[in-house]
Amino acid sequence: QVQLVESGGGLVQAGGSLKLSCAASGRTFSSYNMGWFRQAPGKDREFVAAISRSSGSTYYADSVKGRFTISRDNAKNTVFLQMNSLKPGDTAVYYCAASISQYTSTWSQGRAYSFWGQGTQVTVSS
């Protein structure tokens, strides 16, 4: 079991930055590949970024590539999402999730993740 708690969301102007954190409980955090997803009002949940257990591989949605950076600190059981050059279209509830799937092709799919946090709201004003 892994419990995930996101933090760091808030209101920011377009062009600004935010850094989200996701703290995980349990001693097996380093066993999980981690992902960030987001869901805007009236829209489906969408993949944002993923990182492998050892931070050796990262993956991004095209919409955030070059602006967002995912990282993790296994010693602190935490995964991060640094978001720069934010746009109003980035407004959503952001969720972190944990996956044991070793197939990188699945990491953009929500069904590959077994554990989810409660989400943190990010609002980008124009």
Backbone bond lengths (Angstrom), bond angles and torsions (degrees), N, CA, C in turn:
res aa  C-N    CA-C-N  psi(-1)  N-CA   C-N-CA  omega(-1)  CA-C   N-CA-C  phi
1 Q - - - 1.459 - - 1.519 110.55 -
2 V 1.299 115.37 139.57 1.456 122.29 175.51 1.520 108.15 -131.72
3 Q 1.307 116.07 129.64 1.470 120.46 173.45 1.526 108.35 -106.77
4 L 1.313 115.57 134.12 1.452 121.68 -174.60 1.525 110.09 -120.98
5 V 1.325 115.91 134.51 1.456 121.40 179.68 1.522 109.06 -131.34
6 E 1.334 115.88 116.23 1.466 120.82 179.39 1.520 110.63 -88.06
7 S 1.316 115.30 154.43 1.454 121.83 174.33 1.524 108.52 -155.30
8 G 1.330 115.33 167.92 1.461 119.99 175.44 1.516 115.21 103.03
9 G 1.314 116.67 -4.12 1.456 118.47 178.01 1.520 111.72 -71.17
10 G 1.328 115.46 171.22 1.451 119.50 179.22 1.505 111.60 164.93
11 L 1.321 114.96 -165.84 1.465 122.69 -179.74 1.522 108.86 -104.22
12 V 1.326 116.04 129.98 1.457 120.68 -179.25 1.520 108.72 -142.43
13 Q 1.305 116.65 151.57 1.457 120.56 177.43 1.529 110.29 -79.54
14 A 1.299 115.76 154.79 1.458 120.58 176.67 1.529 109.85 -55.34
15 G 1.324 115.07 137.12 1.450 120.88 -176.18 1.512 114.05 92.51
16 G 1.318 116.20 -11.64 1.452 120.72 -179.05 1.512 113.12 -83.92
17 S 1.330 115.07 -173.98 1.461 121.93 -176.23 1.518 111.02 -132.50
18 L 1.316 114.82 152.74 1.455 123.34 171.97 1.516 107.81 -144.13
19 K 1.332 115.66 151.39 1.460 120.25 173.88 1.510 108.82 -123.33
20 L 1.319 116.20 116.30 1.445 121.91 177.32 1.528 110.12 -89.67
21 S 1.312 114.78 146.35 1.462 121.35 175.02 1.518 109.06 -124.17
22 C 1.299 115.07 150.97 1.464 121.19 175.84 1.519 107.29 -136.50
23 A 1.314 115.43 110.32 1.457 120.94 -179.17 1.525 109.59 -93.91
24 A 1.316 115.37 132.60 1.459 120.85 -178.27 1.518 110.78 -111.65
25 S 1.316 115.16 140.70 1.457 119.92 174.44 1.520 108.65 -91.78
26 G 1.309 115.83 163.99 1.460 119.17 176.40 1.514 112.24 95.95
27 R 1.325 115.07 162.42 1.463 120.61 -175.47 1.517 112.72 -97.57
28 T 1.344 116.78 4.94 1.461 119.46 -175.04 1.513 112.85 -110.48
29 F 1.319 117.39 19.25 1.463 120.87 -176.48 1.525 111.23 -54.03
30 S 1.323 117.00 -41.64 1.461 120.59 -176.51 1.523 112.75 -68.59
31 S 1.319 117.12 -7.53 1.461 120.83 178.16 1.524 112.43 -85.23
32 Y 1.308 116.61 -10.54 1.454 121.48 -173.56 1.515 112.28 -107.73
33 N 1.297 114.70 138.59 1.448 120.72 163.82 1.521 106.72 -79.17
34 M 1.319 116.30 143.38 1.464 119.53 -172.99 1.523 110.98 -119.38
35 G 1.326 114.59 147.42 1.451 119.21 179.29 1.513 111.76 -136.77
36 W 1.319 114.62 159.12 1.456 122.68 171.00 1.526 108.10 -118.59
37 F 1.308 115.53 135.26 1.459 123.18 175.30 1.524 107.94 -127.75
38 R 1.306 115.70 166.35 1.465 119.35 175.55 1.523 109.89 -145.52
39 Q 1.315 113.93 155.15 1.457 119.84 178.19 1.522 109.26 -140.23
40 A 1.308 115.18 118.87 1.461 121.52 176.78 1.528 109.09 -91.46
41 P 1.318 117.54 156.85 1.476 120.20 -179.40 1.526 111.54 -56.04
42 G 1.315 115.53 129.73 1.455 120.33 177.79 1.510 115.43 76.62
43 K 1.326 116.57 5.24 1.463 120.07 -178.66 1.520 110.45 -120.94
44 D 1.319 115.48 162.20 1.451 120.61 176.21 1.520 110.11 -74.19
45 R 1.313 114.68 156.58 1.458 119.83 173.53 1.523 108.80 -64.86
46 E 1.328 116.05 139.98 1.460 119.40 -179.77 1.521 111.05 -131.81
47 F 1.303 114.21 149.30 1.456 122.54 178.20 1.520 110.15 -69.84
48 V 1.331 115.37 141.69 1.456 120.49 177.67 1.529 110.27 -116.24
49 A 1.336 117.10 -55.53 1.458 120.46 -176.20 1.519 109.46 -161.07
50 A 1.328 115.72 158.24 1.457 121.51 176.83 1.514 109.23 -144.79
51 I 1.337 115.09 155.55 1.454 120.83 179.77 1.523 108.32 -141.66
52 S 1.319 115.54 141.45 1.453 120.34 -178.72 1.525 111.13 -75.49
53 R 1.325 115.68 170.47 1.459 121.64 -175.39 1.517 112.77 -55.99
54 S 1.327 115.92 -40.21 1.465 120.37 -175.65 1.516 113.04 -100.11
55 S 1.323 116.92 9.56 1.470 122.71 -177.75 1.516 112.66 69.50
56 G 1.336 116.71 10.56 1.451 119.05 -178.37 1.512 114.53 -73.36
57 S 1.318 116.10 -21.92 1.471 120.26 -178.50 1.510 110.01 -134.44
58 T 1.309 115.22 138.95 1.459 121.30 174.61 1.524 109.32 -132.24
59 Y 1.317 115.54 151.52 1.458 121.58 -178.94 1.522 108.65 -139.68
60 Y 1.333 115.31 145.04 1.445 120.11 -176.90 1.527 111.17 -136.32
61 A 1.312 114.68 148.32 1.456 119.52 168.64 1.529 108.47 -68.25
62 D 1.307 116.76 146.79 1.466 120.22 -179.31 1.522 111.76 -57.32
63 S 1.320 116.27 -31.69 1.462 120.26 -175.52 1.524 113.28 -69.04
64 V 1.338 117.10 -18.16 1.468 119.72 -177.58 1.522 112.57 -118.95
65 K 1.317 116.87 -5.63 1.457 120.66 -177.46 1.525 110.48 -58.99
66 G 1.325 115.09 131.52 1.452 120.24 -178.78 1.515 113.99 88.99
67 R 1.326 117.04 -12.71 1.466 120.92 178.96 1.527 112.21 -114.54
68 F 1.317 116.82 -34.95 1.466 121.86 -177.79 1.530 109.64 -107.64
69 T 1.337 115.59 149.02 1.458 121.32 176.07 1.518 109.48 -134.91
70 I 1.316 116.01 126.48 1.454 121.08 176.53 1.523 108.44 -99.46
71 S 1.325 115.92 141.32 1.461 121.13 177.67 1.514 108.20 -150.90
72 R 1.311 115.59 169.91 1.464 119.43 178.89 1.514 110.16 -148.41
73 D 1.314 114.63 155.74 1.458 122.63 174.91 1.514 106.29 -128.16
74 N 1.316 116.34 99.11 1.468 119.81 -176.21 1.525 112.38 -66.64
75 A 1.313 117.57 -27.37 1.461 120.36 178.35 1.528 111.09 -67.69
76 K 1.341 115.87 -26.93 1.462 120.77 -179.63 1.526 112.25 -107.91
77 N 1.329 116.68 7.77 1.471 120.77 178.70 1.524 112.11 51.87
78 T 1.305 116.67 44.46 1.457 120.76 -174.70 1.530 110.85 -135.98
79 V 1.315 114.62 140.67 1.460 121.38 172.17 1.521 107.53 -118.87
80 F 1.325 115.37 145.42 1.464 121.32 -174.33 1.529 110.80 -122.36
81 L 1.315 114.41 157.00 1.461 120.17 170.27 1.527 107.18 -136.43
82 Q 1.314 115.62 105.31 1.465 121.02 176.07 1.521 107.69 -86.22
83 M 1.324 115.95 123.09 1.454 121.51 -176.32 1.519 109.24 -118.24
84 N 1.308 116.35 116.55 1.465 122.80 179.28 1.517 110.14 -115.73
85 S 1.306 115.57 163.82 1.476 121.71 177.76 1.522 111.03 49.68
86 L 1.300 115.47 48.00 1.454 120.44 -175.50 1.521 111.75 -65.26
87 K 1.327 114.40 146.87 1.454 122.41 -179.46 1.524 109.34 -122.72
88 P 1.321 117.61 156.07 1.479 118.73 176.77 1.526 112.65 -54.26
89 G 1.316 116.93 -31.32 1.457 121.16 178.58 1.516 113.95 -67.64
90 D 1.337 117.50 -11.21 1.467 120.96 176.27 1.524 111.81 -84.00
91 T 1.307 117.55 -5.35 1.457 121.27 179.60 1.525 110.58 -61.48
92 A 1.319 115.98 124.59 1.465 121.25 -176.60 1.526 108.95 -178.64
93 V 1.312 114.54 170.49 1.462 120.23 165.98 1.526 106.51 -88.44
94 Y 1.314 116.12 128.64 1.459 121.94 -177.25 1.531 109.02 -104.20
95 Y 1.324 114.68 132.45 1.454 121.88 -178.65 1.525 110.16 -121.38
96 C 1.325 116.02 140.30 1.457 118.51 168.16 1.520 108.37 -101.32
97 A 1.311 115.34 156.18 1.453 120.73 -176.04 1.524 109.89 -150.31
98 A 1.330 115.09 155.10 1.466 121.76 -177.74 1.522 110.08 -118.36
99 S 1.324 115.08 136.85 1.463 120.95 -178.10 1.522 110.83 -132.30
100 I 1.351 116.01 140.68 1.458 119.82 173.34 1.521 111.08 -97.89
101 S 1.313 117.23 -2.39 1.455 120.34 -178.51 1.523 111.02 -64.82
102 Q 1.309 115.98 131.60 1.459 120.94 178.41 1.522 112.10 -95.22
103 Y 1.319 116.43 2.67 1.457 120.61 -179.67 1.523 109.07 -93.54
104 T 1.297 116.92 106.19 1.462 121.66 -175.07 1.522 111.74 -59.77
105 S 1.318 116.98 -25.86 1.456 119.78 -179.95 1.520 112.15 -66.68
106 T 1.327 116.71 -16.22 1.470 120.19 -178.81 1.515 112.69 -94.54
107 W 1.290 118.81 -10.60 1.464 120.46 -170.14 1.514 113.94 -67.36
108 S 1.304 118.82 -17.16 1.465 120.66 177.21 1.532 111.40 -88.16
109 Q 1.323 116.12 -0.45 1.458 120.95 -177.33 1.524 110.57 -105.20
110 G 1.300 116.33 127.15 1.451 120.49 -178.35 1.521 113.57 -57.72
111 R 1.324 116.67 -32.41 1.456 120.45 -177.15 1.526 112.61 -66.89
112 A 1.314 118.25 -13.81 1.460 121.19 178.21 1.523 112.20 -79.45
113 Y 1.313 117.27 -9.06 1.453 121.86 -174.47 1.527 110.90 -104.88
114 S 1.325 114.60 132.33 1.466 120.21 -174.98 1.520 112.57 -94.11
115 F 1.317 116.73 -27.37 1.461 120.35 -174.60 1.527 109.25 -129.73
116 W 1.332 115.02 140.59 1.455 122.26 -176.53 1.522 111.01 -133.39
117 G 1.330 115.25 147.57 1.442 119.95 172.42 1.525 110.59 -84.87
118 Q 1.324 115.56 -178.76 1.460 120.89 -176.15 1.526 112.37 -86.91
119 G 1.319 116.81 -13.44 1.455 121.10 177.14 1.521 113.45 96.65
120 T 1.318 115.23 154.05 1.457 122.37 175.63 1.536 107.95 -136.98
121 Q 1.323 115.42 136.04 1.469 120.28 -174.48 1.526 110.66 -81.62
122 V 1.309 115.44 132.29 1.457 122.60 172.18 1.523 107.63 -120.18
123 T 1.315 116.37 123.60 1.454 121.59 179.29 1.525 108.91 -123.91
124 V 1.315 115.91 124.58 1.459 121.72 -179.58 1.521 108.21 -113.47
125 S 1.312 116.07 117.92 1.456 120.56 -178.91 1.527 110.43 -93.10
126 S 1.324 115.06 149.55 1.474 119.89 -178.77 1.520 111.91 -89.83
